[in-house]
Amino acid sequence: METNERIKQLYGDQAVLDILSDDLILKPRETMKTICSFLRVKCNEDYLDQAENILFGKPSITRTTVVWTEEQKQRLHKEMKRYSFLKSFSFED
């Protein structure tokens, strides 16, 4: 995360493409089109079909499998604020 944030600070937002894992799982075709466009590579329909078949599903919420203390949650919130690409997340999501 620190490296991505530094690259963004040095070269601007156009240097890094942030992809949310939920988007990749819930909208694989659209997300793969975005990735291919960012990388300036062609992605044909067969490629998108294969990606959709592999990736489409339901995101897991692994943080619910652990008991978090309030101190841990507060630390997590503090760390998340440091990175622009995590601002849309919350622990309660």
PEWOLIN-V623783 format. One record per residue. N is the residue number from 1. RES is the residue in three letters. BURIAL is 1 if it has 16 or more other ideal C-beta (glycine too) atoms within 10 Angstrom, else 0. Layout:
n: <N | N>
res: <RES | RES>
burial: <BURIAL | BURIAL>
This chain:
n: <1 | 2 | 3 | 4 | 5 | 6 | 7 | 8 | 9 | 10 | 11 | 12 | 13 | 14 | 15 | 16 | 17 | 18 | 19 | 20 | 21 | 22 | 23 | 24 | 25 | 26 | 27 | 28 | 29 | 30 | 31 | 32 | 33 | 34 | 35 | 36 | 37 | 38 | 39 | 40 | 41 | 42 | 43 | 44 | 45 | 46 | 47 | 48 | 49 | 50 | 51 | 52 | 53 | 54 | 55 | 56 | 57 | 58 | 59 | 60 | 61 | 62 | 63 | 64 | 65 | 66 | 67 | 68 | 69 | 70 | 71 | 72 | 73 | 74 | 75 | 76 | 77 | 78 | 79 | 80 | 81 | 82 | 83 | 84 | 85 | 86 | 87 | 88 | 89 | 90 | 91 | 92 | 93>
res: <MET | GLU | THR | ASN | GLU | ARG | ILE | LYS | GLN | LEU | TYR | GLY | ASP | GLN | ALA | VAL | LEU | ASP | ILE | LEU | SER | ASP | ASP | LEU | ILE | LEU | LYS | PRO | ARG | GLU | THR | MET | LYS | THR | ILE | CYS | SER | PHE | LEU | ARG | VAL | LYS | CYS | ASN | GLU | ASP | TYR | LEU | ASP | GLN | ALA | GLU | ASN | ILE | LEU | PHE | GLY | LYS | PRO | SER | ILE | THR | ARG | THR | THR | VAL | VAL | TRP | THR | GLU | GLU | GLN | LYS | GLN | ARG | LEU | HIS | LYS | GLU | MET | LYS | ARG | TYR | SER | PHE | LEU | LYS | SER | PHE | SER | PHE | GLU | ASP>
burial: <0 | 0 | 0 | 0 | 0 | 0 | 0 | 1 | 0 | 0 | 0 | 0 | 0 | 0 | 0 | 1 | 0 | 0 | 0 | 0 | 0 | 0 | 0 | 1 | 0 | 0 | 1 | 1 | 1 | 0 | 1 | 1 | 0 | 0 | 0 | 1 | 0 | 0 | 0 | 0 | 0 | 0 | 0 | 0 | 0 | 0 | 0 | 1 | 0 | 0 | 1 | 0 | 0 | 0 | 1 | 0 | 0 | 0 | 0 | 0 | 0 | 0 | 0 | 0 | 0 | 0 | 0 | 0 | 0 | 0 | 0 | 0 | 0 | 0 | 0 | 1 | 0 | 0 | 0 | 1 | 0 | 0 | 0 | 0 | 1 | 1 | 0 | 0 | 0 | 0 | 0 | 0 | 0>
